[in-house]
């Protein structure tokens, strides 16, 4: 089945550690996105990529890094510089980066700092 | 400035009641797109509908209907004869042109809908 796979579903991180969240899609979509969701809030854009080997910062990129070496993959690293990383992270993709195309989402990764 | 407001944080109704989720947006663009997504407890967002700014026709899809009114900058979502499976968080979002066909989605805070059996 076509879709977006995020792993792991739950992730625990110690203070000062970097962690990487995986996002893979088999929809042949050009654009991919990472969002952060906090309780009672909408989605905030961390990074997006319009095409392979290119990505751009979103509204809250500080403390995060990404790569887009393959069309199918868009991993997100939460670095120790991110002061409040506990949140629900959602990866999405769309056929293009044009605003009329709908996004498809993964099931999310819930990150907790312990 | 672009903004999407979902004033209803949480709505609780009994099964089979009709329920309307409000969405009010702000934009200076004449060309924009409005979306509704559903987020069930499993976490992933599911696309429900897209509407462009030039199409003010209301849409009906089964028990779901959407009322787009540019005069009041609203794009409200109604569920008729609600069911327990409709329980979810619903997000309204706006996409507008920024620079050279460079769209970004602006999200509302979401409305948590609880359908009681």
HADDOCK unambig.tbl for C-alpha pairs under 7 A between the chains (distance, minus, plus):
assign (segid A and resid 40 and name CA) (segid B and resid 109 and name CA) 6.42 0.50 0.50
assign (segid A and resid 41 and name CA) (segid B and resid 109 and name CA) 4.57 0.50 0.50
assign (segid A and resid 41 and name CA) (segid B and resid 110 and name CA) 6.94 0.50 0.50
assign (segid A and resid 42 and name CA) (segid B and resid 107 and name CA) 5.61 0.50 0.50
assign (segid A and resid 42 and name CA) (segid B and resid 108 and name CA) 5.45 0.50 0.50
assign (segid A and resid 42 and name CA) (segid B and resid 109 and name CA) 3.90 0.50 0.50
assign (segid A and resid 42 and name CA) (segid B and resid 110 and name CA) 6.03 0.50 0.50
assign (segid A and resid 43 and name CA) (segid B and resid 107 and name CA) 6.12 0.50 0.50
assign (segid A and resid 97 and name CA) (segid B and resid 103 and name CA) 6.75 0.50 0.50
assign (segid A and resid 98 and name CA) (segid B and resid 101 and name CA) 6.63 0.50 0.50
assign (segid A and resid 98 and name CA) (segid B and resid 102 and name CA) 6.60 0.50 0.50
assign (segid A and resid 98 and name CA) (segid B and resid 103 and name CA) 5.82 0.50 0.50
assign (segid A and resid 99 and name CA) (segid B and resid 33 and name CA) 6.94 0.50 0.50
assign (segid A and resid 99 and name CA) (segid B and resid 95 and name CA) 5.48 0.50 0.50
assign (segid A and resid 99 and name CA) (segid B and resid 96 and name CA) 6.67 0.50 0.50
assign (segid A and resid 99 and name CA) (segid B and resid 103 and name CA) 4.83 0.50 0.50
assign (segid A and resid 99 and name CA) (segid B and resid 104 and name CA) 6.67 0.50 0.50
assign (segid A and resid 100 and name CA) (segid B and resid 33 and name CA) 6.33 0.50 0.50
assign (segid A and resid 102 and name CA) (segid B and resid 47 and name CA) 6.84 0.50 0.50
assign (segid A and resid 105 and name CA) (segid B and resid 44 and name CA) 5.55 0.50 0.50
assign (segid A and resid 105 and name CA) (segid B and resid 45 and name CA) 5.62 0.50 0.50
assign (segid A and resid 106 and name CA) (segid B and resid 44 and name CA) 5.38 0.50 0.50
assign (segid A and resid 107 and name CA) (segid B and resid 42 and name CA) 6.67 0.50 0.50
assign (segid A and resid 107 and name CA) (segid B and resid 43 and name CA) 5.12 0.50 0.50
assign (segid A and resid 107 and name CA) (segid B and resid 44 and name CA) 4.15 0.50 0.50
assign (segid A and resid 108 and name CA) (segid B and resid 43 and name CA) 6.12 0.50 0.50
assign (segid A and resid 108 and name CA) (segid B and resid 44 and name CA) 6.32 0.50 0.50
